[in-house]
Amino acid sequence: MLYTLRFATELRDPRDYATDTGANQADAAQLGLAKQLIDAYTQPFEVSKFKDHYEEALRELVEAKIKNLPAPAPEVEKKPPRLWI
């Protein structure tokens, strides 16, 4: 995984963008609609639907290293051709 670290001089002051965020109250009708949408689309989390591809690739790499085999070749991503108009 890659994380980008920045110097303090590269960061912008959030107060320039987030002004008066605490003073505004949500409309009761909008809040009710938001809660209704959240309830309608909320589903129980099913672990069996998810597969950890990172762990699988890492395990494959470690197995190859243990057996002194060459590292598995990464899958090449196919890109559509660029059309010059």
PDB file of N, CA, C and O in Angstrom:
ATOM      1  N   MET A   1       0.851  -1.177   0.000  1.00  0.00           N
ATOM      2  CA  MET A   1       0.000   0.000   0.000  1.00  0.00           C
ATOM      3  C   MET A   1       0.891   1.233   0.000  1.00  0.00           C
ATOM      4  O   MET A   1       2.012   1.207   0.508  1.00  0.00           O
ATOM      5  N   LEU A   2       0.384   2.290  -0.566  1.00  0.00           N
ATOM      6  CA  LEU A   2       1.170   3.499  -0.688  1.00  0.00           C
ATOM      7  C   LEU A   2       0.468   4.643   0.018  1.00  0.00           C
ATOM      8  O   LEU A   2      -0.728   4.863  -0.170  1.00  0.00           O
ATOM      9  N   TYR A   3       1.212   5.359   0.823  1.00  0.00           N
ATOM     10  CA  TYR A   3       0.688   6.529   1.500  1.00  0.00           C
ATOM     11  C   TYR A   3       1.499   7.740   1.070  1.00  0.00           C
ATOM     12  O   TYR A   3       2.721   7.652   0.944  1.00  0.00           O
ATOM     13  N   THR A   4       0.848   8.851   0.846  1.00  0.00           N
ATOM     14  CA  THR A   4       1.527  10.075   0.462  1.00  0.00           C
ATOM     15  C   THR A   4       1.682  10.952   1.690  1.00  0.00           C
ATOM     16  O   THR A   4       0.701  11.295   2.349  1.00  0.00           O
ATOM     17  N   LEU A   5       2.910  11.311   1.990  1.00  0.00           N
ATOM     18  CA  LEU A   5       3.175  12.201   3.105  1.00  0.00           C
ATOM     19  C   LEU A   5       3.441  13.589   2.549  1.00  0.00           C
ATOM     20  O   LEU A   5       4.083  13.730   1.508  1.00  0.00           O
ATOM     21  N   ARG A   6       2.965  14.590   3.220  1.00  0.00           N
ATOM     22  CA  ARG A   6       3.124  15.962   2.758  1.00  0.00           C
ATOM     23  C   ARG A   6       3.747  16.811   3.855  1.00  0.00           C
ATOM     24  O   ARG A   6       3.577  16.542   5.044  1.00  0.00           O
ATOM     25  N   PHE A   7       4.480  17.853   3.427  1.00  0.00           N
ATOM     26  CA  PHE A   7       5.017  18.826   4.366  1.00  0.00           C
ATOM     27  C   PHE A   7       3.887  19.744   4.813  1.00  0.00           C
ATOM     28  O   PHE A   7       2.886  19.897   4.112  1.00  0.00           O
ATOM     29  N   ALA A   8       4.052  20.343   5.966  1.00  0.00           N
ATOM     30  CA  ALA A   8       3.022  21.235   6.499  1.00  0.00           C
ATOM     31  C   ALA A   8       2.758  22.405   5.566  1.00  0.00           C
ATOM     32  O   ALA A   8       1.633  22.900   5.502  1.00  0.00           O
ATOM     33  N   THR A   9       3.770  22.851   4.847  1.00  0.00           N
ATOM     34  CA  THR A   9       3.585  23.988   3.931  1.00  0.00           C
ATOM     35  C   THR A   9       2.754  23.611   2.717  1.00  0.00           C
ATOM     36  O   THR A   9       2.221  24.495   2.047  1.00  0.00           O
ATOM     37  N   GLU A  10       2.627  22.318   2.414  1.00  0.00           N
ATOM     38  CA  GLU A  10       1.837  21.869   1.267  1.00  0.00           C
ATOM     39  C   GLU A  10       0.353  21.736   1.604  1.00  0.00           C
ATOM     40  O   GLU A  10      -0.482  21.653   0.702  1.00  0.00           O
ATOM     41  N   LEU A  11       0.021  21.716   2.884  1.00  0.00           N
ATOM     42  CA  LEU A  11      -1.367  21.535   3.298  1.00  0.00           C
ATOM     43  C   LEU A  11      -2.112  22.859   3.308  1.00  0.00           C
ATOM     44  O   LEU A  11      -1.543  23.905   3.624  1.00  0.00           O
ATOM     45  N   ARG A  12      -3.378  22.803   2.963  1.00  0.00           N
ATOM     46  CA  ARG A  12      -4.226  23.989   3.005  1.00  0.00           C
ATOM     47  C   ARG A  12      -4.969  24.034   4.322  1.00  0.00           C
ATOM     48  O   ARG A  12      -5.224  23.002   4.943  1.00  0.00           O
ATOM     49  N   ASP A  13      -5.307  25.221   4.736  1.00  0.00           N
ATOM     50  CA  ASP A  13      -6.033  25.401   5.991  1.00  0.00           C
ATOM     51  C   ASP A  13      -7.495  25.017   5.772  1.00  0.00           C
ATOM     52  O   ASP A  13      -8.155  25.628   4.932  1.00  0.00           O
ATOM     53  N   PRO A  14      -8.027  24.025   6.498  1.00  0.00           N
ATOM     54  CA  PRO A  14      -9.411  23.601   6.281  1.00  0.00           C
ATOM     55  C   PRO A  14     -10.421  24.688   6.623  1.00  0.00           C
ATOM     56  O   PRO A  14     -11.550  24.640   6.133  1.00  0.00           O
ATOM     57  N   ARG A  15     -10.060  25.655   7.438  1.00  0.00           N
ATOM     58  CA  ARG A  15     -10.996  26.726   7.781  1.00  0.00           C
ATOM     59  C   ARG A  15     -11.322  27.595   6.572  1.00  0.00           C
ATOM     60  O   ARG A  15     -12.337  28.292   6.569  1.00  0.00           O
ATOM     61  N   ASP A  16     -10.462  27.561   5.533  1.00  0.00           N
ATOM     62  CA  ASP A  16     -10.749  28.311   4.314  1.00  0.00           C
ATOM     63  C   ASP A  16     -11.919  27.702   3.542  1.00  0.00           C
ATOM     64  O   ASP A  16     -12.576  28.394   2.764  1.00  0.00           O
ATOM     65  N   TYR A  17     -12.181  26.411   3.753  1.00  0.00           N
ATOM     66  CA  TYR A  17     -13.204  25.710   2.986  1.00  0.00           C
ATOM     67  C   TYR A  17     -14.428  25.342   3.813  1.00  0.00           C
ATOM     68  O   TYR A  17     -15.541  25.328   3.286  1.00  0.00           O
ATOM     69  N   ALA A  18     -14.252  25.051   5.069  1.00  0.00           N
ATOM     70  CA  ALA A  18     -15.354  24.613   5.923  1.00  0.00           C
ATOM     71  C   ALA A  18     -15.720  25.744   6.883  1.00  0.00           C
ATOM     72  O   ALA A  18     -15.206  25.822   7.999  1.00  0.00           O
ATOM     73  N   THR A  19     -16.606  26.606   6.432  1.00  0.00           N
ATOM     74  CA  THR A  19     -17.035  27.714   7.289  1.00  0.00           C
ATOM     75  C   THR A  19     -18.485  27.501   7.699  1.00  0.00           C
ATOM     76  O   THR A  19     -19.296  27.049   6.891  1.00  0.00           O
ATOM     77  N   ASP A  20     -18.809  27.813   8.904  1.00  0.00           N
ATOM     78  CA  ASP A  20     -20.168  27.724   9.447  1.00  0.00           C
ATOM     79  C   ASP A  20     -20.769  26.328   9.309  1.00  0.00           C
ATOM     80  O   ASP A  20     -21.955  26.204   9.006  1.00  0.00           O
ATOM     81  N   THR A  21     -19.999  25.302   9.519  1.00  0.00           N
ATOM     82  CA  THR A  21     -20.547  23.953   9.392  1.00  0.00           C
ATOM     83  C   THR A  21     -21.394  23.563  10.592  1.00  0.00           C
ATOM     84  O   THR A  21     -22.304  22.746  10.449  1.00  0.00           O
ATOM     85  N   GLY A  22     -21.137  24.103  11.743  1.00  0.00           N
ATOM     86  CA  GLY A  22     -21.890  23.733  12.932  1.00  0.00           C
ATOM     87  C   GLY A  22     -23.162  24.531  13.114  1.00  0.00           C
ATOM     88  O   GLY A  22     -24.024  24.120  13.891  1.00  0.00           O
ATOM     89  N   ALA A  23     -23.319  25.647  12.435  1.00  0.00           N
ATOM     90  CA  ALA A  23     -24.465  26.515  12.642  1.00  0.00           C
ATOM     91  C   ALA A  23     -25.710  26.048  11.883  1.00  0.00           C
ATOM     92  O   ALA A  23     -26.825  26.398  12.269  1.00  0.00           O
ATOM     93  N   ASN A  24     -25.546  25.276  10.826  1.00  0.00           N
ATOM     94  CA  ASN A  24     -26.685  24.859  10.003  1.00  0.00           C
ATOM     95  C   ASN A  24     -27.343  23.615  10.580  1.00  0.00           C
ATOM     96  O   ASN A  24     -26.666  22.655  10.949  1.00  0.00           O
ATOM     97  N   GLN A  25     -28.666  23.642  10.653  1.00  0.00           N
ATOM     98  CA  GLN A  25     -29.432  22.495  11.120  1.00  0.00           C
ATOM     99  C   GLN A  25     -30.095  21.828   9.910  1.00  0.00           C
ATOM    100  O   GLN A  25     -30.532  22.506   8.980  1.00  0.00           O
ATOM    101  N   ALA A  26     -30.163  20.511   9.933  1.00  0.00           N
ATOM    102  CA  ALA A  26     -30.795  19.778   8.844  1.00  0.00           C
ATOM    103  C   ALA A  26     -32.308  19.920   8.936  1.00  0.00           C
ATOM    104  O   ALA A  26     -32.879  19.941  10.026  1.00  0.00           O
ATOM    105  N   ASP A  27     -32.941  20.016   7.780  1.00  0.00           N
ATOM    106  CA  ASP A  27     -34.395  20.070   7.695  1.00  0.00           C
ATOM    107  C   ASP A  27     -34.945  18.708   8.130  1.00  0.00           C
ATOM    108  O   ASP A  27     -34.403  17.675   7.739  1.00  0.00           O
ATOM    109  N   ALA A  28     -35.998  18.693   8.921  1.00  0.00           N
ATOM    110  CA  ALA A  28     -36.547  17.436   9.451  1.00  0.00           C
ATOM    111  C   ALA A  28     -36.996  16.509   8.329  1.00  0.00           C
ATOM    112  O   ALA A  28     -36.806  15.296   8.423  1.00  0.00           O
ATOM    113  N   ALA A  29     -37.588  17.055   7.266  1.00  0.00           N
ATOM    114  CA  ALA A  29     -38.049  16.231   6.146  1.00  0.00           C
ATOM    115  C   ALA A  29     -36.857  15.609   5.409  1.00  0.00           C
ATOM    116  O   ALA A  29     -36.899  14.434   5.046  1.00  0.00           O
ATOM    117  N   GLN A  30     -35.806  16.384   5.192  1.00  0.00           N
ATOM    118  CA  GLN A  30     -34.626  15.868   4.515  1.00  0.00           C
ATOM    119  C   GLN A  30     -33.924  14.820   5.367  1.00  0.00           C
ATOM    120  O   GLN A  30     -33.442  13.814   4.849  1.00  0.00           O
ATOM    121  N   LEU A  31     -33.868  15.056   6.669  1.00  0.00           N
ATOM    122  CA  LEU A  31     -33.251  14.097   7.570  1.00  0.00           C
ATOM    123  C   LEU A  31     -34.041  12.784   7.586  1.00  0.00           C
ATOM    124  O   LEU A  31     -33.452  11.703   7.593  1.00  0.00           O
ATOM    125  N   GLY A  32     -35.361  12.880   7.591  1.00  0.00           N
ATOM    126  CA  GLY A  32     -36.205  11.682   7.551  1.00  0.00           C
ATOM    127  C   GLY A  32     -36.016  10.909   6.256  1.00  0.00           C
ATOM    128  O   GLY A  32     -35.961   9.679   6.265  1.00  0.00           O
ATOM    129  N   LEU A  33     -35.914  11.635   5.131  1.00  0.00           N
ATOM    130  CA  LEU A  33     -35.693  10.991   3.838  1.00  0.00           C
ATOM    131  C   LEU A  33     -34.333  10.302   3.800  1.00  0.00           C
ATOM    132  O   LEU A  33     -34.213   9.192   3.281  1.00  0.00           O
ATOM    133  N   ALA A  34     -33.313  10.954   4.346  1.00  0.00           N
ATOM    134  CA  ALA A  34     -31.973  10.364   4.387  1.00  0.00           C
ATOM    135  C   ALA A  34     -31.975   9.083   5.209  1.00  0.00           C
ATOM    136  O   ALA A  34     -31.377   8.085   4.808  1.00  0.00           O
ATOM    137  N   LYS A  35     -32.645   9.105   6.359  1.00  0.00           N
ATOM    138  CA  LYS A  35     -32.719   7.902   7.202  1.00  0.00           C
ATOM    139  C   LYS A  35     -33.473   6.788   6.500  1.00  0.00           C
ATOM    140  O   LYS A  35     -33.109   5.618   6.617  1.00  0.00           O
ATOM    141  N   GLN A  36     -34.524   7.146   5.768  1.00  0.00           N
ATOM    142  CA  GLN A  36     -35.305   6.158   5.030  1.00  0.00           C
ATOM    143  C   GLN A  36     -34.451   5.504   3.938  1.00  0.00           C
ATOM    144  O   GLN A  36     -34.517   4.289   3.746  1.00  0.00           O
ATOM    145  N   LEU A  37     -33.656   6.300   3.226  1.00  0.00           N
ATOM    146  CA  LEU A  37     -32.783   5.757   2.188  1.00  0.00           C
ATOM    147  C   LEU A  37     -31.724   4.838   2.779  1.00  0.00           C
ATOM    148  O   LEU A  37     -31.433   3.778   2.225  1.00  0.00           O
ATOM    149  N   ILE A  38     -31.152   5.244   3.900  1.00  0.00           N
ATOM    150  CA  ILE A  38     -30.138   4.416   4.552  1.00  0.00           C
ATOM    151  C   ILE A  38     -30.733   3.093   4.996  1.00  0.00           C
ATOM    152  O   ILE A  38     -30.119   2.044   4.803  1.00  0.00           O
ATOM    153  N   ASP A  39     -31.921   3.127   5.587  1.00  0.00           N
ATOM    154  CA  ASP A  39     -32.576   1.897   6.033  1.00  0.00           C
ATOM    155  C   ASP A  39     -32.933   0.995   4.851  1.00  0.00           C
ATOM    156  O   ASP A  39     -32.839  -0.228   4.958  1.00  0.00           O
ATOM    157  N   ALA A  40     -33.343   1.589   3.722  1.00  0.00           N
ATOM    158  CA  ALA A  40     -33.740   0.799   2.559  1.00  0.00           C
ATOM    159  C   ALA A  40     -32.548   0.084   1.923  1.00  0.00           C
ATOM    160  O   ALA A  40     -32.703  -1.019   1.399  1.00  0.00           O
ATOM    161  N   TYR A  41     -31.368   0.692   1.961  1.00  0.00           N
ATOM    162  CA  TYR A  41     -30.210   0.108   1.295  1.00  0.00           C
ATOM    163  C   TYR A  41     -29.232  -0.573   2.254  1.00  0.00           C
ATOM    164  O   TYR A  41     -28.171  -1.029   1.826  1.00  0.00           O
ATOM    165  N   THR A  42     -29.564  -0.649   3.520  1.00  0.00           N
ATOM    166  CA  THR A  42     -28.698  -1.311   4.484  1.00  0.00           C
ATOM    167  C   THR A  42     -28.932  -2.811   4.423  1.00  0.00           C
ATOM    168  O   THR A  42     -30.070  -3.279   4.457  1.00  0.00           O
ATOM    169  N   GLN A  43     -27.833  -3.560   4.332  1.00  0.00           N
ATOM    170  CA  GLN A  43     -27.902  -5.013   4.285  1.00  0.00           C
ATOM    171  C   GLN A  43     -26.894  -5.575   5.268  1.00  0.00           C
ATOM    172  O   GLN A  43     -25.893  -4.925   5.570  1.00  0.00           O
ATOM    173  N   PRO A  44     -27.144  -6.769   5.769  1.00  0.00           N
ATOM    174  CA  PRO A  44     -26.154  -7.377   6.662  1.00  0.00           C
ATOM    175  C   PRO A  44     -24.874  -7.700   5.886  1.00  0.00           C
ATOM    176  O   PRO A  44     -24.917  -8.073   4.713  1.00  0.00           O
ATOM    177  N   PHE A  45     -23.751  -7.550   6.560  1.00  0.00           N
ATOM    178  CA  PHE A  45     -22.452  -7.804   5.939  1.00  0.00           C
ATOM    179  C   PHE A  45     -22.221  -9.299   5.842  1.00  0.00           C
ATOM    180  O   PHE A  45     -22.295 -10.010   6.844  1.00  0.00           O
ATOM    181  N   GLU A  46     -21.936  -9.782   4.623  1.00  0.00           N
ATOM    182  CA  GLU A  46     -21.668 -11.205   4.397  1.00  0.00           C
ATOM    183  C   GLU A  46     -20.214 -11.372   3.985  1.00  0.00           C
ATOM    184  O   GLU A  46     -19.821 -10.987   2.884  1.00  0.00           O
ATOM    185  N   VAL A  47     -19.429 -11.942   4.869  1.00  0.00           N
ATOM    186  CA  VAL A  47     -18.004 -12.108   4.624  1.00  0.00           C
ATOM    187  C   VAL A  47     -17.755 -13.045   3.442  1.00  0.00           C
ATOM    188  O   VAL A  47     -16.767 -12.883   2.726  1.00  0.00           O
ATOM    189  N   SER A  48     -18.621 -14.004   3.233  1.00  0.00           N
ATOM    190  CA  SER A  48     -18.407 -14.991   2.176  1.00  0.00           C
ATOM    191  C   SER A  48     -18.445 -14.380   0.776  1.00  0.00           C
ATOM    192  O   SER A  48     -17.947 -14.992  -0.169  1.00  0.00           O
ATOM    193  N   LYS A  49     -19.026 -13.181   0.620  1.00  0.00           N
ATOM    194  CA  LYS A  49     -19.103 -12.532  -0.691  1.00  0.00           C
ATOM    195  C   LYS A  49     -17.795 -11.843  -1.081  1.00  0.00           C
ATOM    196  O   LYS A  49     -17.616 -11.472  -2.241  1.00  0.00           O
ATOM    197  N   PHE A  50     -16.890 -11.669  -0.132  1.00  0.00           N
ATOM    198  CA  PHE A  50     -15.666 -10.924  -0.386  1.00  0.00           C
ATOM    199  C   PHE A  50     -14.469 -11.858  -0.417  1.00  0.00           C
ATOM    200  O   PHE A  50     -14.398 -12.830   0.336  1.00  0.00           O
ATOM    201  N   LYS A  51     -13.525 -11.545  -1.307  1.00  0.00           N
ATOM    202  CA  LYS A  51     -12.319 -12.344  -1.443  1.00  0.00           C
ATOM    203  C   LYS A  51     -11.113 -11.412  -1.344  1.00  0.00           C
ATOM    204  O   LYS A  51     -11.075 -10.366  -1.991  1.00  0.00           O
ATOM    205  N   ASP A  52     -10.144 -11.792  -0.544  1.00  0.00           N
ATOM    206  CA  ASP A  52      -8.958 -10.978  -0.342  1.00  0.00           C
ATOM    207  C   ASP A  52      -7.933 -11.309  -1.420  1.00  0.00           C
ATOM    208  O   ASP A  52      -7.151 -12.247  -1.267  1.00  0.00           O
ATOM    209  N   HIS A  53      -7.933 -10.541  -2.510  1.00  0.00           N
ATOM    210  CA  HIS A  53      -7.016 -10.796  -3.614  1.00  0.00           C
ATOM    211  C   HIS A  53      -5.576 -10.449  -3.245  1.00  0.00           C
ATOM    212  O   HIS A  53      -4.639 -11.058  -3.759  1.00  0.00           O
ATOM    213  N   TYR A  54      -5.402  -9.492  -2.372  1.00  0.00           N
ATOM    214  CA  TYR A  54      -4.050  -9.102  -1.950  1.00  0.00           C
ATOM    215  C   TYR A  54      -3.369 -10.251  -1.215  1.00  0.00           C
ATOM    216  O   TYR A  54      -2.222 -10.589  -1.505  1.00  0.00           O
ATOM    217  N   GLU A  55      -4.072 -10.843  -0.276  1.00  0.00           N
ATOM    218  CA  GLU A  55      -3.487 -11.951   0.482  1.00  0.00           C
ATOM    219  C   GLU A  55      -3.197 -13.127  -0.439  1.00  0.00           C
ATOM    220  O   GLU A  55      -2.171 -13.793  -0.298  1.00  0.00           O
ATOM    221  N   GLU A  56      -4.098 -13.381  -1.378  1.00  0.00           N
ATOM    222  CA  GLU A  56      -3.911 -14.481  -2.310  1.00  0.00           C
ATOM    223  C   GLU A  56      -2.655 -14.276  -3.175  1.00  0.00           C
ATOM    224  O   GLU A  56      -1.888 -15.217  -3.376  1.00  0.00           O
ATOM    225  N   ALA A  57      -2.443 -13.067  -3.682  1.00  0.00           N
ATOM    226  CA  ALA A  57      -1.274 -12.771  -4.502  1.00  0.00           C
ATOM    227  C   ALA A  57       0.002 -12.842  -3.673  1.00  0.00           C
ATOM    228  O   ALA A  57       1.026 -13.334  -4.148  1.00  0.00           O
ATOM    229  N   LEU A  58      -0.054 -12.356  -2.447  1.00  0.00           N
ATOM    230  CA  LEU A  58       1.112 -12.400  -1.565  1.00  0.00           C
ATOM    231  C   LEU A  58       1.468 -13.840  -1.222  1.00  0.00           C
ATOM    232  O   LEU A  58       2.642 -14.210  -1.206  1.00  0.00           O
ATOM    233  N   ARG A  59       0.459 -14.640  -0.951  1.00  0.00           N
ATOM    234  CA  ARG A  59       0.704 -16.049  -0.621  1.00  0.00           C
ATOM    235  C   ARG A  59       1.340 -16.764  -1.824  1.00  0.00           C
ATOM    236  O   ARG A  59       2.248 -17.578  -1.652  1.00  0.00           O
ATOM    237  N   GLU A  60       0.867 -16.461  -3.032  1.00  0.00           N
ATOM    238  CA  GLU A  60       1.417 -17.055  -4.243  1.00  0.00           C
ATOM    239  C   GLU A  60       2.890 -16.651  -4.429  1.00  0.00           C
ATOM    240  O   GLU A  60       3.715 -17.476  -4.819  1.00  0.00           O
ATOM    241  N   LEU A  61       3.207 -15.409  -4.155  1.00  0.00           N
ATOM    242  CA  LEU A  61       4.581 -14.924  -4.253  1.00  0.00           C
ATOM    243  C   LEU A  61       5.489 -15.611  -3.228  1.00  0.00           C
ATOM    244  O   LEU A  61       6.604 -16.012  -3.562  1.00  0.00           O
ATOM    245  N   VAL A  62       5.025 -15.746  -2.000  1.00  0.00           N
ATOM    246  CA  VAL A  62       5.814 -16.401  -0.952  1.00  0.00           C
ATOM    247  C   VAL A  62       6.034 -17.869  -1.289  1.00  0.00           C
ATOM    248  O   VAL A  62       7.135 -18.386  -1.103  1.00  0.00           O
ATOM    249  N   GLU A  63       5.001 -18.546  -1.783  1.00  0.00           N
ATOM    250  CA  GLU A  63       5.133 -19.958  -2.165  1.00  0.00           C
ATOM    251  C   GLU A  63       6.180 -20.115  -3.263  1.00  0.00           C
ATOM    252  O   GLU A  63       6.976 -21.053  -3.227  1.00  0.00           O
ATOM    253  N   ALA A  64       6.188 -19.210  -4.235  1.00  0.00           N
ATOM    254  CA  ALA A  64       7.170 -19.275  -5.321  1.00  0.00           C
ATOM    255  C   ALA A  64       8.577 -19.052  -4.786  1.00  0.00           C
ATOM    256  O   ALA A  64       9.516 -19.717  -5.223  1.00  0.00           O
ATOM    257  N   LYS A  65       8.735 -18.125  -3.843  1.00  0.00           N
ATOM    258  CA  LYS A  65      10.053 -17.856  -3.259  1.00  0.00           C
ATOM    259  C   LYS A  65      10.552 -19.063  -2.462  1.00  0.00           C
ATOM    260  O   LYS A  65      11.738 -19.391  -2.507  1.00  0.00           O
ATOM    261  N   ILE A  66       9.653 -19.720  -1.738  1.00  0.00           N
ATOM    262  CA  ILE A  66      10.040 -20.886  -0.935  1.00  0.00           C
ATOM    263  C   ILE A  66      10.533 -22.011  -1.839  1.00  0.00           C
ATOM    264  O   ILE A  66      11.496 -22.699  -1.499  1.00  0.00           O
ATOM    265  N   LYS A  67       9.879 -22.208  -2.992  1.00  0.00           N
ATOM    266  CA  LYS A  67      10.225 -23.294  -3.914  1.00  0.00           C
ATOM    267  C   LYS A  67      11.287 -22.880  -4.930  1.00  0.00           C
ATOM    268  O   LYS A  67      11.577 -23.632  -5.860  1.00  0.00           O
ATOM    269  N   ASN A  68      11.874 -21.680  -4.761  1.00  0.00           N
ATOM    270  CA  ASN A  68      12.889 -21.150  -5.680  1.00  0.00           C
ATOM    271  C   ASN A  68      12.394 -21.084  -7.120  1.00  0.00           C
ATOM    272  O   ASN A  68      13.150 -21.344  -8.055  1.00  0.00           O
ATOM    273  N   LEU A  69      11.145 -20.740  -7.291  1.00  0.00           N
ATOM    274  CA  LEU A  69      10.563 -20.552  -8.622  1.00  0.00           C
ATOM    275  C   LEU A  69      10.563 -19.068  -8.941  1.00  0.00           C
ATOM    276  O   LEU A  69      10.620 -18.237  -8.035  1.00  0.00           O
ATOM    277  N   PRO A  70      10.498 -18.728 -10.229  1.00  0.00           N
ATOM    278  CA  PRO A  70      10.410 -17.303 -10.560  1.00  0.00           C
ATOM    279  C   PRO A  70       9.081 -16.732 -10.060  1.00  0.00           C
ATOM    280  O   PRO A  70       8.078 -17.439  -9.958  1.00  0.00           O
ATOM    281  N   ALA A  71       9.104 -15.461  -9.760  1.00  0.00           N
ATOM    282  CA  ALA A  71       7.884 -14.804  -9.268  1.00  0.00           C
ATOM    283  C   ALA A  71       6.803 -14.861 -10.337  1.00  0.00           C
ATOM    284  O   ALA A  71       7.098 -14.730 -11.524  1.00  0.00           O
ATOM    285  N   PRO A  72       5.568 -15.054  -9.932  1.00  0.00           N
ATOM    286  CA  PRO A  72       4.479 -15.081 -10.906  1.00  0.00           C
ATOM    287  C   PRO A  72       4.395 -13.747 -11.653  1.00  0.00           C
ATOM    288  O   PRO A  72       4.559 -12.679 -11.063  1.00  0.00           O
ATOM    289  N   ALA A  73       4.141 -13.829 -12.934  1.00  0.00           N
ATOM    290  CA  ALA A  73       4.047 -12.612 -13.748  1.00  0.00           C
ATOM    291  C   ALA A  73       2.758 -11.874 -13.411  1.00  0.00           C
ATOM    292  O   ALA A  73       1.701 -12.495 -13.297  1.00  0.00           O
ATOM    293  N   PRO A  74       2.834 -10.566 -13.251  1.00  0.00           N
ATOM    294  CA  PRO A  74       1.609  -9.802 -12.962  1.00  0.00           C
ATOM    295  C   PRO A  74       0.682  -9.794 -14.180  1.00  0.00           C
ATOM    296  O   PRO A  74       1.129  -9.850 -15.326  1.00  0.00           O
ATOM    297  N   GLU A  75      -0.593  -9.723 -13.904  1.00  0.00           N
ATOM    298  CA  GLU A  75      -1.565  -9.682 -14.993  1.00  0.00           C
ATOM    299  C   GLU A  75      -1.460  -8.337 -15.692  1.00  0.00           C
ATOM    300  O   GLU A  75      -1.434  -7.288 -15.049  1.00  0.00           O
ATOM    301  N   VAL A  76      -1.401  -8.381 -17.017  1.00  0.00           N
ATOM    302  CA  VAL A  76      -1.278  -7.160 -17.794  1.00  0.00           C
ATOM    303  C   VAL A  76      -2.672  -6.584 -18.021  1.00  0.00           C
ATOM    304  O   VAL A  76      -3.578  -7.269 -18.496  1.00  0.00           O
ATOM    305  N   GLU A  77      -2.815  -5.331 -17.676  1.00  0.00           N
ATOM    306  CA  GLU A  77      -4.103  -4.661 -17.836  1.00  0.00           C
ATOM    307  C   GLU A  77      -4.250  -4.209 -19.285  1.00  0.00           C
ATOM    308  O   GLU A  77      -3.397  -3.494 -19.809  1.00  0.00           O
ATOM    309  N   LYS A  78      -5.319  -4.623 -19.918  1.00  0.00           N
ATOM    310  CA  LYS A  78      -5.560  -4.230 -21.300  1.00  0.00           C
ATOM    311  C   LYS A  78      -6.185  -2.857 -21.336  1.00  0.00           C
ATOM    312  O   LYS A  78      -7.202  -2.597 -20.692  1.00  0.00           O
ATOM    313  N   LYS A  79      -5.553  -1.974 -22.106  1.00  0.00           N
ATOM    314  CA  LYS A  79      -6.059  -0.622 -22.236  1.00  0.00           C
ATOM    315  C   LYS A  79      -6.627  -0.445 -23.636  1.00  0.00           C
ATOM    316  O   LYS A  79      -6.075  -0.970 -24.604  1.00  0.00           O
ATOM    317  N   PRO A  80      -7.725   0.292 -23.748  1.00  0.00           N
ATOM    318  CA  PRO A  80      -8.266   0.525 -25.091  1.00  0.00           C
ATOM    319  C   PRO A  80      -7.308   1.424 -25.882  1.00  0.00           C
ATOM    320  O   PRO A  80      -6.635   2.278 -25.304  1.00  0.00           O
ATOM    321  N   PRO A  81      -7.249   1.228 -27.200  1.00  0.00           N
ATOM    322  CA  PRO A  81      -6.345   2.056 -27.999  1.00  0.00           C
ATOM    323  C   PRO A  81      -6.781   3.503 -28.008  1.00  0.00           C
ATOM    324  O   PRO A  81      -7.974   3.805 -27.973  1.00  0.00           O
ATOM    325  N   ARG A  82      -5.799   4.405 -28.056  1.00  0.00           N
ATOM    326  CA  ARG A  82      -6.100   5.822 -28.133  1.00  0.00           C
ATOM    327  C   ARG A  82      -6.437   6.179 -29.561  1.00  0.00           C
ATOM    328  O   ARG A  82      -5.716   5.812 -30.488  1.00  0.00           O
ATOM    329  N   LEU A  83      -7.499   6.871 -29.733  1.00  0.00           N
ATOM    330  CA  LEU A  83      -7.914   7.296 -31.066  1.00  0.00           C
ATOM    331  C   LEU A  83      -7.566   8.760 -31.249  1.00  0.00           C
ATOM    332  O   LEU A  83      -7.985   9.607 -30.460  1.00  0.00           O
ATOM    333  N   TRP A  84      -6.822   9.049 -32.255  1.00  0.00           N
ATOM    334  CA  TRP A  84      -6.444  10.432 -32.553  1.00  0.00           C
ATOM    335  C   TRP A  84      -7.401  10.983 -33.602  1.00  0.00           C
ATOM    336  O   TRP A  84      -7.506  10.467 -34.715  1.00  0.00           O
ATOM    337  N   ILE A  85      -8.068  12.004 -33.227  1.00  0.00           N
ATOM    338  CA  ILE A  85      -9.040  12.617 -34.153  1.00  0.00           C
ATOM    339  C   ILE A  85      -8.547  13.960 -34.597  1.00  0.00           C
ATOM    340  O   ILE A  85      -9.218  14.637 -35.376  1.00  0.00           O
TER     341      ILE A  85
END
